[in-house]
Amino acid sequence: MRHSVRLLSFAAAISVAPLTSFADPATLSALQQAGVELSSELSATIESAEGEALASAIADVVSSLGQDGEAIKTVITAAVSASPDLAMEITSAACLSNPGACAVVAGAAAKAAPAMAPDIAGAAAHAVPALQDMIANTVIASVNNPSVNAAIQRAVTDGFGDNQPDENASGGQPSPN
């Protein structure tokens, strides 16, 4: 299934973004192989961006997709698979750019980088605290690994809930913040 992403409205913002030459062609390639069509300006930005600039460019794509969950999953899965070291930054930026799709973003990112699922869930919940329960449930379902469910739940609620330690998980000692 091909997902078209028309981002001409971002052309002005992209044209003023600082670019470094060919910093991340792997993410652009992953998006293109997943069938995501990008404007030439956004393609150039993604190909040349790194770090926060790449996360911001991916967030622009996610923002343009509204509530199209399948397209968002495709974009996030491709981006996180190609740049797993930026999974938390991509998740946070995408959630901030499209809060209503934050659980979808977090679930797709966690599925693409399951070893980072608790950190991804925490980044998403920090970006959109009102959706922490939905984020936790979506990430838990996406990863489908009971051994990390408690860690995901703690990561999502850390700093947002009552922050009481889980004595079973930490041997009776308070969890470090």
GROMACS elastic network, one bead per residue, 0.5 to 0.9 nm:
[ bonds ]
;  ai    aj funct       b0    kb
    1    34     6  0.85036   500
    1    35     6  0.70617   500
    2    34     6  0.75701   500
    2    36     6  0.63626   500
    2    37     6  0.79055   500
    2    71     6  0.85605   500
    3    34     6  0.84442   500
    3    35     6  0.59618   500
    3    36     6  0.50988   500
    3    37     6  0.66109   500
    3    70     6  0.86788   500
    3    71     6  0.59242   500
    3    74     6  0.81990   500
    3    75     6  0.89702   500
    4    35     6  0.77650   500
    4    36     6  0.57574   500
    4    38     6  0.72216   500
    4    71     6  0.85155   500
    5    36     6  0.65139   500
    5    37     6  0.53471   500
    5    38     6  0.54768   500
    5    39     6  0.75824   500
    5    61     6  0.71053   500
    5    64     6  0.73376   500
    5    65     6  0.72691   500
    5    71     6  0.89143   500
    6     9     6  0.82146   500
    6    37     6  0.74785   500
    6    38     6  0.63417   500
    6    39     6  0.63362   500
    6    61     6  0.86963   500
    6    64     6  0.77726   500
    7    10     6  0.54569   500
    7    11     6  0.70363   500
    7    38     6  0.69887   500
    7    39     6  0.59802   500
    7    41     6  0.86477   500
    7    42     6  0.74518   500
    7    60     6  0.83597   500
    7    61     6  0.74646   500
    7    64     6  0.70350   500
    8    11     6  0.51921   500
    8    12     6  0.83169   500
    8    39     6  0.67391   500
    8    41     6  0.83348   500
    8    42     6  0.87801   500
    9    12     6  0.71622   500
    9    13     6  0.83409   500
   10    13     6  0.53524   500
   10    14     6  0.60074   500
   10    15     6  0.85300   500
   10    41     6  0.84967   500
   10    42     6  0.79318   500
   10    60     6  0.77942   500
   11    14     6  0.51141   500
   11    15     6  0.59981   500
   11    16     6  0.88620   500
   11    39     6  0.83910   500
   11    41     6  0.62930   500
   11    42     6  0.74915   500
   12    15     6  0.52755   500
   12    16     6  0.68060   500
   13    16     6  0.56462   500
   13    17     6  0.65985   500
   14    17     6  0.51338   500
   14    18     6  0.85306   500
   14    41     6  0.66528   500
   14    42     6  0.67475   500
   14    45     6  0.68461   500
   14    57     6  0.84271   500
   15    18     6  0.82560   500
   15    41     6  0.72161   500
   15    42     6  0.89871   500
   15    45     6  0.85104   500
   16    19     6  0.88582   500
   17    45     6  0.77972   500
   17    53     6  0.82950   500
   18    45     6  0.86464   500
   18    49     6  0.82748   500
   18    53     6  0.84775   500
   19    22     6  0.86311   500
   19    23     6  0.87451   500
   19    44     6  0.85763   500
   19    45     6  0.67293   500
   19    48     6  0.57548   500
   19    49     6  0.60766   500
   19    50     6  0.87910   500
   19    53     6  0.87131   500
   20    23     6  0.61845   500
   20    45     6  0.88425   500
   20    47     6  0.89595   500
   20    48     6  0.52028   500
   20    49     6  0.62212   500
   20    50     6  0.78883   500
   21    24     6  0.86874   500
   21    47     6  0.79493   500
   21    48     6  0.50117   500
   21    49     6  0.78903   500
   22    25     6  0.59534   500
   22    44     6  0.84688   500
   22    46     6  0.87729   500
   22    47     6  0.54969   500
   22    49     6  0.73988   500
   23    26     6  0.87933   500
   23    46     6  0.85351   500
   23    47     6  0.63370   500
   23    49     6  0.56557   500
   23    50     6  0.58446   500
   24    27     6  0.58471   500
   24    28     6  0.70286   500
   24    29     6  0.89655   500
   24    46     6  0.67748   500
   24    48     6  0.56057   500
   24    49     6  0.60836   500
   24    50     6  0.62636   500
   24    54     6  0.80975   500
   24    82     6  0.89608   500
   24    83     6  0.85191   500
   25    28     6  0.51443   500
   25    29     6  0.60393   500
   25    30     6  0.85683   500
   25    46     6  0.74406   500
   25    48     6  0.69726   500
   25    49     6  0.87959   500
   26    29     6  0.50290   500
   26    30     6  0.60776   500
   26    31     6  0.86325   500
   26    47     6  0.75808   500
   26    79     6  0.87775   500
   26    82     6  0.59320   500
   26    83     6  0.78560   500
   27    30     6  0.50223   500
   27    31     6  0.61970   500
   27    32     6  0.85892   500
   27    46     6  0.71483   500
   27    47     6  0.70142   500
   27    54     6  0.88382   500
   27    78     6  0.70870   500
   27    79     6  0.54695   500
   27    80     6  0.81887   500
   27    81     6  0.81779   500
   27    82     6  0.50718   500
   27    83     6  0.65632   500
   28    31     6  0.51772   500
   28    32     6  0.61836   500
   28    33     6  0.85770   500
   28    43     6  0.66259   500
   28    44     6  0.85861   500
   28    46     6  0.59512   500
   28    47     6  0.54540   500
   28    78     6  0.88216   500
   28    79     6  0.79863   500
   28    82     6  0.86127   500
   29    32     6  0.51020   500
   29    33     6  0.60241   500
   29    34     6  0.85068   500
   29    47     6  0.83448   500
   29    78     6  0.88808   500
   29    82     6  0.85460   500
   30    33     6  0.51072   500
   30    34     6  0.61472   500
   30    35     6  0.87870   500
   30    36     6  0.89070   500
   30    75     6  0.88943   500
   30    78     6  0.52782   500
   30    79     6  0.67577   500
   30    81     6  0.79177   500
   30    82     6  0.63143   500
   31    34     6  0.50808   500
   31    35     6  0.65463   500
   31    36     6  0.54241   500
   31    37     6  0.79572   500
   31    38     6  0.87490   500
   31    74     6  0.79829   500
   31    75     6  0.63509   500
   31    76     6  0.88868   500
   31    77     6  0.88075   500
   31    78     6  0.54454   500
   31    79     6  0.66496   500
   31    82     6  0.87981   500
   32    35     6  0.51207   500
   32    36     6  0.52195   500
   32    37     6  0.65339   500
   32    38     6  0.81263   500
   32    78     6  0.88269   500
   33    36     6  0.74119   500
   33    78     6  0.84390   500
   34    74     6  0.66692   500
   34    75     6  0.76964   500
   34    77     6  0.89698   500
   34    78     6  0.66752   500
   35    74     6  0.83882   500
   36    71     6  0.82108   500
   36    74     6  0.78077   500
   36    75     6  0.70627   500
   37    43     6  0.88470   500
   38    41     6  0.79979   500
   38    42     6  0.61364   500
   38    43     6  0.58681   500
   38    61     6  0.84313   500
   39    42     6  0.52927   500
   39    43     6  0.60806   500
   39    44     6  0.86133   500
   40    44     6  0.61469   500
   40    45     6  0.86036   500
   41    44     6  0.52130   500
   41    45     6  0.62595   500
   41    46     6  0.87380   500
   42    46     6  0.60642   500
   42    47     6  0.83758   500
   42    57     6  0.73237   500
   42    61     6  0.86240   500
   43    46     6  0.52636   500
   43    47     6  0.60052   500
   43    48     6  0.85294   500
   44    47     6  0.51188   500
   44    48     6  0.60931   500
   44    49     6  0.83088   500
   45    48     6  0.52961   500
   45    49     6  0.56651   500
   45    53     6  0.84007   500
   45    54     6  0.77575   500
   45    57     6  0.70503   500
   46    49     6  0.51752   500
   46    50     6  0.79551   500
   46    53     6  0.82031   500
   46    54     6  0.58723   500
   46    55     6  0.89425   500
   46    57     6  0.62091   500
   46    58     6  0.76160   500
   47    50     6  0.84769   500
   47    54     6  0.84654   500
   48    54     6  0.82219   500
   49    52     6  0.81921   500
   49    53     6  0.54457   500
   49    55     6  0.86190   500
   49    57     6  0.80156   500
   50    53     6  0.55644   500
   50    55     6  0.78647   500
   51    54     6  0.54161   500
   51    55     6  0.64317   500
   51    56     6  0.87187   500
   51    86     6  0.67849   500
   51    89     6  0.78829   500
   51    90     6  0.89554   500
   52    56     6  0.60106   500
   52    57     6  0.85709   500
   52    86     6  0.83371   500
   52    89     6  0.68257   500
   52    90     6  0.80355   500
   52    93     6  0.85187   500
   53    56     6  0.50096   500
   53    57     6  0.61900   500
   53    58     6  0.86904   500
   54    57     6  0.50547   500
   54    58     6  0.62407   500
   54    59     6  0.85019   500
   54    86     6  0.86235   500
   54    89     6  0.89806   500
   54    90     6  0.77682   500
   55    58     6  0.51759   500
   55    59     6  0.61014   500
   55    60     6  0.87037   500
   55    79     6  0.88928   500
   55    86     6  0.73179   500
   55    87     6  0.86284   500
   55    89     6  0.58727   500
   55    91     6  0.79295   500
   55    92     6  0.83530   500
   55    93     6  0.60712   500
   55    94     6  0.75480   500
   56    60     6  0.62611   500
   56    61     6  0.88227   500
   56    89     6  0.85841   500
   56    90     6  0.73266   500
   56    93     6  0.60055   500
   56    94     6  0.75680   500
   56    97     6  0.87589   500
   57    60     6  0.50673   500
   57    61     6  0.65792   500
   57    62     6  0.88516   500
   57    93     6  0.89691   500
   58    61     6  0.51144   500
   58    62     6  0.63187   500
   58    63     6  0.86088   500
   58    75     6  0.77267   500
   58    76     6  0.78005   500
   58    79     6  0.74586   500
   58    90     6  0.68135   500
   58    93     6  0.79482   500
   58    94     6  0.68680   500
   59    63     6  0.59645   500
   59    64     6  0.85477   500
   59    90     6  0.69804   500
   59    91     6  0.82707   500
   59    92     6  0.86485   500
   59    93     6  0.54599   500
   59    95     6  0.76767   500
   59    96     6  0.79733   500
   59    97     6  0.58487   500
   59    98     6  0.78384   500
   60    63     6  0.50712   500
   60    64     6  0.62724   500
   60    65     6  0.88923   500
   60    93     6  0.87716   500
   60    94     6  0.75287   500
   60    97     6  0.70055   500
   60    98     6  0.89618   500
   61    64     6  0.52456   500
   61    65     6  0.66377   500
   61    72     6  0.84339   500
   61    75     6  0.77844   500
   61    94     6  0.84413   500
   62    65     6  0.52656   500
   62    66     6  0.71802   500
   62    71     6  0.83630   500
   62    72     6  0.59048   500
   62    75     6  0.73057   500
   62    76     6  0.80293   500
   62    94     6  0.60659   500
   62    95     6  0.85824   500
   62    97     6  0.72728   500
   62    98     6  0.67445   500
   62   101     6  0.85928   500
   62   105     6  0.85870   500
   63    66     6  0.58638   500
   63    67     6  0.88200   500
   63    72     6  0.89807   500
   63    94     6  0.71195   500
   63    95     6  0.87648   500
   63    96     6  0.89302   500
   63    97     6  0.53738   500
   63    98     6  0.50773   500
   63    99     6  0.89100   500
   63   101     6  0.89275   500
   64    98     6  0.85163   500
   65    68     6  0.56908   500
   65    69     6  0.82635   500
   65    71     6  0.69978   500
   65    72     6  0.67168   500
   65    98     6  0.86891   500
   66    69     6  0.83126   500
   66    72     6  0.85401   500
   66    98     6  0.70691   500
   66   100     6  0.83191   500
   66   101     6  0.76892   500
   67    70     6  0.88499   500
   67    71     6  0.87773   500
   67    72     6  0.79559   500
   67    98     6  0.83667   500
   67   100     6  0.72111   500
   67   101     6  0.61349   500
   68    71     6  0.55145   500
   68    72     6  0.61940   500
   68    73     6  0.86927   500
   68   101     6  0.84438   500
   69    72     6  0.50398   500
   69    73     6  0.60532   500
   69    74     6  0.85749   500
   69   101     6  0.72505   500
   69   104     6  0.64449   500
   69   105     6  0.84555   500
   70    73     6  0.51008   500
   70    74     6  0.62423   500
   70    75     6  0.87682   500
   70   104     6  0.87766   500
   71    74     6  0.50472   500
   71    75     6  0.62800   500
   71    76     6  0.86690   500
   72    75     6  0.51742   500
   72    76     6  0.60690   500
   72    77     6  0.83216   500
   72   101     6  0.80569   500
   72   104     6  0.72844   500
   72   105     6  0.67359   500
   72   108     6  0.82033   500
   73    76     6  0.52670   500
   73    77     6  0.57767   500
   73    78     6  0.83447   500
   73   104     6  0.67003   500
   73   105     6  0.65109   500
   73   107     6  0.81213   500
   73   108     6  0.52853   500
   73   109     6  0.80835   500
   74    77     6  0.53052   500
   74    78     6  0.61258   500
   74    79     6  0.85563   500
   74   108     6  0.79618   500
   75    78     6  0.53423   500
   75    79     6  0.61079   500
   75    80     6  0.85706   500
   75   108     6  0.88553   500
   76    79     6  0.51054   500
   76    80     6  0.58899   500
   76    81     6  0.81763   500
   76    87     6  0.89855   500
   76    90     6  0.79112   500
   76    91     6  0.79853   500
   76    94     6  0.85838   500
   76   105     6  0.64033   500
   76   106     6  0.86211   500
   76   108     6  0.60300   500
   76   109     6  0.59206   500
   76   112     6  0.82222   500
   77    80     6  0.54036   500
   77    81     6  0.58397   500
   77    82     6  0.84491   500
   77   105     6  0.86868   500
   77   108     6  0.55229   500
   77   109     6  0.58209   500
   77   110     6  0.86547   500
   77   111     6  0.75284   500
   77   112     6  0.54367   500
   77   113     6  0.86932   500
   78    81     6  0.52066   500
   78    82     6  0.61515   500
   78    83     6  0.85370   500
   78   109     6  0.89983   500
   78   112     6  0.79466   500
   79    82     6  0.52512   500
   79    83     6  0.59841   500
   79    84     6  0.79072   500
   79    86     6  0.88115   500
   79    87     6  0.82274   500
   79    90     6  0.79743   500
   79   109     6  0.85037   500
   79   112     6  0.88977   500
   80    85     6  0.79523   500
   80    86     6  0.69369   500
   80    87     6  0.53415   500
   80    88     6  0.89582   500
   80    90     6  0.73834   500
   80    91     6  0.86678   500
   80   108     6  0.85717   500
   80   109     6  0.59863   500
   80   110     6  0.87210   500
   80   112     6  0.61348   500
   80   113     6  0.69669   500
   81    84     6  0.56185   500
   81    87     6  0.84718   500
   81   109     6  0.81803   500
   81   112     6  0.54917   500
   81   113     6  0.68497   500
   82    85     6  0.89098   500
   83    86     6  0.55695   500
   83    87     6  0.68378   500
   84    87     6  0.50096   500
   84    88     6  0.84859   500
   84   109     6  0.88208   500
   84   112     6  0.80327   500
   84   113     6  0.64369   500
   84   116     6  0.86927   500
   85    88     6  0.78562   500
   85    89     6  0.86551   500
   86    89     6  0.52322   500
   86    90     6  0.59087   500
   86    91     6  0.83873   500
   87    90     6  0.52145   500
   87    91     6  0.60047   500
   87    92     6  0.85376   500
   87   109     6  0.65761   500
   87   110     6  0.83267   500
   87   112     6  0.88625   500
   87   113     6  0.74773   500
   87   116     6  0.78991   500
   87   119     6  0.87796   500
   87   120     6  0.67280   500
   88    91     6  0.50427   500
   88    92     6  0.60071   500
   88    93     6  0.84913   500
   88   109     6  0.83816   500
   88   116     6  0.83772   500
   88   119     6  0.67452   500
   88   120     6  0.51342   500
   88   121     6  0.84663   500
   88   122     6  0.85156   500
   88   123     6  0.58394   500
   88   124     6  0.79202   500
   89    92     6  0.51729   500
   89    93     6  0.60327   500
   89    94     6  0.83825   500
   89   120     6  0.86911   500
   89   123     6  0.77724   500
   90    93     6  0.53003   500
   90    94     6  0.59508   500
   90    95     6  0.84285   500
   90   109     6  0.84137   500
   91    94     6  0.52310   500
   91    95     6  0.60103   500
   91    96     6  0.85442   500
   91   102     6  0.80188   500
   91   105     6  0.63512   500
   91   106     6  0.61639   500
   91   109     6  0.67902   500
   91   120     6  0.66511   500
   91   121     6  0.85741   500
   91   123     6  0.67275   500
   91   124     6  0.60896   500
   91   127     6  0.87013   500
   92    95     6  0.51728   500
   92    96     6  0.61567   500
   92    97     6  0.86117   500
   92   102     6  0.85879   500
   92   106     6  0.86823   500
   92   120     6  0.81857   500
   92   123     6  0.55122   500
   92   124     6  0.54092   500
   92   125     6  0.85546   500
   92   126     6  0.78021   500
   92   127     6  0.56967   500
   92   128     6  0.86661   500
   93    96     6  0.51588   500
   93    97     6  0.61578   500
   93    98     6  0.86461   500
   93   124     6  0.88264   500
   93   127     6  0.79560   500
   94    97     6  0.50717   500
   94    98     6  0.60757   500
   94    99     6  0.78534   500
   94   101     6  0.84810   500
   94   102     6  0.72753   500
   94   105     6  0.70079   500
   94   124     6  0.87639   500
   95    98     6  0.51860   500
   95   100     6  0.78206   500
   95   101     6  0.67928   500
   95   103     6  0.81496   500
   95   105     6  0.68075   500
   95   106     6  0.80572   500
   95   123     6  0.89202   500
   95   124     6  0.62765   500
   95   125     6  0.88691   500
   95   127     6  0.61974   500
   95   128     6  0.68337   500
   96    99     6  0.55173   500
   96   102     6  0.78744   500
   96   124     6  0.85454   500
   96   127     6  0.58537   500
   96   128     6  0.70417   500
   97   102     6  0.89651   500
   98   101     6  0.56415   500
   98   102     6  0.66127   500
   99   102     6  0.50890   500
   99   103     6  0.84666   500
   99   127     6  0.81188   500
   99   128     6  0.63799   500
   99   131     6  0.86650   500
  100   103     6  0.77466   500
  100   104     6  0.87297   500
  100   128     6  0.88914   500
  100   131     6  0.86303   500
  101   104     6  0.53368   500
  101   105     6  0.62080   500
  101   106     6  0.87343   500
  102   106     6  0.60736   500
  102   107     6  0.84972   500
  102   124     6  0.65776   500
  102   125     6  0.84443   500
  102   127     6  0.84780   500
  102   128     6  0.72349   500
  102   131     6  0.77493   500
  102   134     6  0.89257   500
  102   135     6  0.71539   500
  103   106     6  0.50936   500
  103   107     6  0.60211   500
  103   108     6  0.85439   500
  103   121     6  0.87306   500
  103   124     6  0.75992   500
  103   125     6  0.88401   500
  103   131     6  0.73824   500
  103   132     6  0.84117   500
  103   134     6  0.61376   500
  103   136     6  0.79925   500
  103   137     6  0.84631   500
  103   138     6  0.60603   500
  103   139     6  0.75471   500
  104   107     6  0.51465   500
  104   108     6  0.61401   500
  104   109     6  0.85211   500
  104   135     6  0.79016   500
  104   138     6  0.71812   500
  104   139     6  0.85471   500
  105   108     6  0.53145   500
  105   109     6  0.61043   500
  105   110     6  0.85526   500
  105   124     6  0.81339   500
  105   135     6  0.89376   500
  106   109     6  0.51229   500
  106   110     6  0.59961   500
  106   111     6  0.84750   500
  106   117     6  0.84155   500
  106   120     6  0.63622   500
  106   121     6  0.60392   500
  106   123     6  0.84927   500
  106   124     6  0.61198   500
  106   125     6  0.89319   500
  106   135     6  0.66076   500
  106   136     6  0.87458   500
  106   138     6  0.74502   500
  106   139     6  0.62339   500
  106   142     6  0.89657   500
  107   110     6  0.51961   500
  107   111     6  0.61092   500
  107   112     6  0.86241   500
  107   117     6  0.85286   500
  107   120     6  0.86912   500
  107   121     6  0.80809   500
  107   135     6  0.74111   500
  107   136     6  0.87244   500
  107   137     6  0.88166   500
  107   138     6  0.53801   500
  107   140     6  0.79106   500
  107   141     6  0.77735   500
  107   142     6  0.54133   500
  107   143     6  0.77379   500
  108   111     6  0.51220   500
  108   112     6  0.62123   500
  108   113     6  0.86697   500
  108   138     6  0.89685   500
  108   139     6  0.79587   500
  108   142     6  0.71703   500
  109   112     6  0.51074   500
  109   113     6  0.61622   500
  109   114     6  0.80083   500
  109   116     6  0.87990   500
  109   117     6  0.77976   500
  109   120     6  0.70199   500
  109   121     6  0.89218   500
  109   139     6  0.85658   500
  110   113     6  0.50254   500
  110   115     6  0.78372   500
  110   116     6  0.65977   500
  110   118     6  0.81245   500
  110   119     6  0.88553   500
  110   120     6  0.62779   500
  110   121     6  0.75510   500
  110   139     6  0.62051   500
  110   140     6  0.87460   500
  110   142     6  0.68102   500
  110   143     6  0.63796   500
  111   114     6  0.52927   500
  111   117     6  0.76458   500
  111   139     6  0.77235   500
  111   142     6  0.55133   500
  111   143     6  0.54117   500
  111   144     6  0.88723   500
  112   143     6  0.89090   500
  113   116     6  0.56164   500
  113   117     6  0.66792   500
  113   120     6  0.86910   500
  113   143     6  0.89164   500
  114   118     6  0.85184   500
  114   142     6  0.86606   500
  114   143     6  0.59805   500
  114   145     6  0.89342   500
  115   118     6  0.79718   500
  115   119     6  0.88893   500
  116   119     6  0.54145   500
  116   120     6  0.60292   500
  116   121     6  0.85772   500
  117   120     6  0.50378   500
  117   121     6  0.59939   500
  117   122     6  0.84800   500
  117   139     6  0.69901   500
  117   140     6  0.83296   500
  117   143     6  0.72806   500
  117   148     6  0.80767   500
  117   151     6  0.86871   500
  117   152     6  0.66708   500
  118   121     6  0.51116   500
  118   122     6  0.61050   500
  118   123     6  0.86271   500
  118   136     6  0.89774   500
  118   139     6  0.83814   500
  118   148     6  0.75460   500
  118   149     6  0.83619   500
  118   150     6  0.89337   500
  118   151     6  0.58286   500
  118   153     6  0.76899   500
  118   154     6  0.79862   500
  118   155     6  0.56046   500
  118   156     6  0.76248   500
  119   122     6  0.50210   500
  119   123     6  0.61343   500
  119   124     6  0.86202   500
  119   152     6  0.76781   500
  119   155     6  0.66372   500
  119   156     6  0.85869   500
  120   123     6  0.51175   500
  120   124     6  0.62371   500
  120   125     6  0.86426   500
  120   139     6  0.85414   500
  120   152     6  0.86522   500
  120   155     6  0.86165   500
  121   124     6  0.51565   500
  121   125     6  0.61374   500
  121   126     6  0.85057   500
  121   132     6  0.84160   500
  121   135     6  0.65307   500
  121   136     6  0.64699   500
  121   139     6  0.65766   500
  121   152     6  0.63238   500
  121   153     6  0.82382   500
  121   155     6  0.64853   500
  121   156     6  0.57432   500
  122   125     6  0.51119   500
  122   126     6  0.59949   500
  122   127     6  0.85467   500
  122   132     6  0.86139   500
  122   135     6  0.88824   500
  122   136     6  0.87119   500
  122   152     6  0.74964   500
  122   153     6  0.86527   500
  122   154     6  0.82810   500
  122   157     6  0.77111   500
  122   158     6  0.77046   500
  123   126     6  0.51039   500
  123   127     6  0.62323   500
  123   128     6  0.87554   500
  123   155     6  0.84157   500
  123   156     6  0.79560   500
  124   127     6  0.50867   500
  124   128     6  0.62109   500
  124   129     6  0.78771   500
  124   131     6  0.86920   500
  124   132     6  0.78801   500
  124   135     6  0.71485   500
  124   156     6  0.78811   500
  125   128     6  0.50931   500
  125   130     6  0.77091   500
  125   131     6  0.66813   500
  125   133     6  0.85728   500
  125   135     6  0.67220   500
  125   136     6  0.82508   500
  125   155     6  0.82935   500
  125   156     6  0.54551   500
  125   157     6  0.77096   500
  125   160     6  0.84142   500
  126   129     6  0.55143   500
  126   132     6  0.82512   500
  126   156     6  0.76256   500
  126   159     6  0.84383   500
  126   160     6  0.81401   500
  128   131     6  0.58949   500
  128   132     6  0.71445   500
  129   132     6  0.52952   500
  129   133     6  0.88332   500
  129   156     6  0.84710   500
  129   157     6  0.87666   500
  129   160     6  0.70143   500
  130   133     6  0.80748   500
  130   134     6  0.88982   500
  131   134     6  0.53307   500
  131   135     6  0.59811   500
  131   136     6  0.85828   500
  132   136     6  0.60660   500
  132   137     6  0.85953   500
  132   153     6  0.89824   500
  132   156     6  0.59389   500
  132   157     6  0.69933   500
  132   160     6  0.83820   500
  133   136     6  0.51474   500
  133   137     6  0.61893   500
  133   138     6  0.85491   500
  133   153     6  0.84611   500
  133   156     6  0.77870   500
  133   157     6  0.84029   500
  134   137     6  0.51856   500
  134   138     6  0.60358   500
  134   139     6  0.85170   500
  135   138     6  0.51865   500
  135   139     6  0.60405   500
  135   140     6  0.84235   500
  135   156     6  0.76056   500
  136   139     6  0.52864   500
  136   140     6  0.59988   500
  136   141     6  0.85120   500
  136   149     6  0.85803   500
  136   152     6  0.64596   500
  136   153     6  0.58522   500
  136   155     6  0.86763   500
  136   156     6  0.62731   500
  136   157     6  0.87474   500
  137   140     6  0.51628   500
  137   141     6  0.61106   500
  137   142     6  0.85255   500
  137   153     6  0.84231   500
  138   141     6  0.51364   500
  138   142     6  0.60084   500
  138   143     6  0.86157   500
  139   143     6  0.60654   500
  139   144     6  0.82311   500
  139   149     6  0.87837   500
  139   152     6  0.75823   500
  140   143     6  0.54219   500
  140   144     6  0.58143   500
  140   145     6  0.72743   500
  140   146     6  0.79754   500
  140   148     6  0.79901   500
  140   149     6  0.59077   500
  140   152     6  0.70262   500
  140   153     6  0.83423   500
  141   144     6  0.50699   500
  141   145     6  0.82280   500
  142   145     6  0.86596   500
  143   146     6  0.86461   500
  143   148     6  0.85254   500
  143   149     6  0.87979   500
  144   148     6  0.86998   500
  144   149     6  0.83629   500
  145   148     6  0.58939   500
  145   149     6  0.67901   500
  146   149     6  0.51856   500
  146   150     6  0.79891   500
  147   150     6  0.73760   500
  147   151     6  0.82656   500
  148   151     6  0.52057   500
  148   152     6  0.61726   500
  148   153     6  0.86591   500
  149   152     6  0.51304   500
  149   153     6  0.61839   500
  149   154     6  0.86278   500
  150   153     6  0.50554   500
  150   154     6  0.61000   500
  150   155     6  0.85174   500
  150   166     6  0.88844   500
  150   169     6  0.78623   500
  151   154     6  0.50957   500
  151   155     6  0.60415   500
  151   156     6  0.85953   500
  151   169     6  0.86808   500
  152   155     6  0.50986   500
  152   156     6  0.62246   500
  152   157     6  0.86969   500
  153   156     6  0.52417   500
  153   157     6  0.62508   500
  153   158     6  0.84081   500
  154   157     6  0.52225   500
  154   158     6  0.56264   500
  154   163     6  0.83840   500
  154   165     6  0.87881   500
  154   166     6  0.83760   500
  155   158     6  0.52848   500
  155   159     6  0.86252   500
  156   159     6  0.82167   500
  156   160     6  0.76367   500
  156   161     6  0.88323   500
  157   160     6  0.50400   500
  157   161     6  0.52097   500
  157   162     6  0.80044   500
  157   163     6  0.69650   500
  158   161     6  0.64974   500
  158   162     6  0.81810   500
  158   163     6  0.56989   500
  158   164     6  0.88273   500
  158   177     6  0.76829   500
  159   162     6  0.76742   500
  159   163     6  0.62005   500
  159   177     6  0.82357   500
  160   163     6  0.72183   500
  161   164     6  0.81606   500
  163   175     6  0.88210   500
  164   167     6  0.88553   500
  164   174     6  0.76868   500
  164   175     6  0.82838   500
  165   168     6  0.87503   500
  165   169     6  0.82981   500
  165   170     6  0.75200   500
  165   172     6  0.78672   500
  165   173     6  0.73399   500
  165   174     6  0.50258   500
  165   175     6  0.55248   500
  165   176     6  0.89401   500
  166   169     6  0.54434   500
  166   170     6  0.62932   500
  166   171     6  0.83715   500
  166   172     6  0.74403   500
  166   173     6  0.83803   500
  166   174     6  0.76042   500
  166   175     6  0.76206   500
  167   170     6  0.52836   500
  167   171     6  0.55248   500
  167   173     6  0.64960   500
  167   174     6  0.74431   500
  167   175     6  0.87675   500
  168   171     6  0.57082   500
  168   172     6  0.65597   500
  169   172     6  0.77629   500
  169   173     6  0.89262   500
  169   175     6  0.89484   500
  170   173     6  0.55174   500
  170   174     6  0.69544   500
  170   175     6  0.66369   500
  171   174     6  0.85769   500
  172   175     6  0.89903   500
  173   176     6  0.89328   500
